[in-house]
């Protein structure tokens, strides 16, 4: 799994040497693992010394798309949220261990906008969406996630922001992960009241003034309630 995770949009193909350097494993181990993955169709040798994701992954990709594809009504609500925020980008995140994964987006219409690809992994220690996804987490969980941050003593800050998010029902962030980028997010729940996702607006900090954030928060909370009512996160038969 660690080997497969090294293939992405920036590295669609890899050599054994690249895989060895990236993992720190012995070359013989990497060769054996690559051979096993090739036999399972999860990797494919191009014949030029480079391997690419294999054809068997197409079946898994279709299954993942089926599982995580939102219904049209949810996509319409994300589009309407973008329009209500003057064209800001909208992203929907779920937690995956110590990261958050974008499962849907509406790109927005602004020339300068926040872009996160569907399937992209973002750090869970930063951003308004992370505050939301951690709003029901216990302190040891927060501490472990904050340890990944480059900021000293971040655990207390992350704990306070996630607790505030739990109380007010939304959260905002400014420059936590990258200077000049801001976000506002609200929680999405399932039919049993479990927190399953965070719906977020993101863009340049210059557009996320206090007045704008207040307007965004109201629109986000309304959209989050609609997505909660649709109960569509994680597939139609969760």
PyMOL commands that set and color helices and strands:
alter all, ss='L'
color gray80, all
select helices_A, chain A and resi 4-6+16-23+27-39+56-68+72-84+128-133+139-146+154-168+205-207+210-230
alter helices_A, ss='H'
color red, helices_A
select strands_A, chain A and resi 13-14+43-45+51-53+89-96+99-106+121-123+170-174+181-189+195-204
alter strands_A, ss='S'
color yellow, strands_A
deselect
rebuild
show_as cartoon
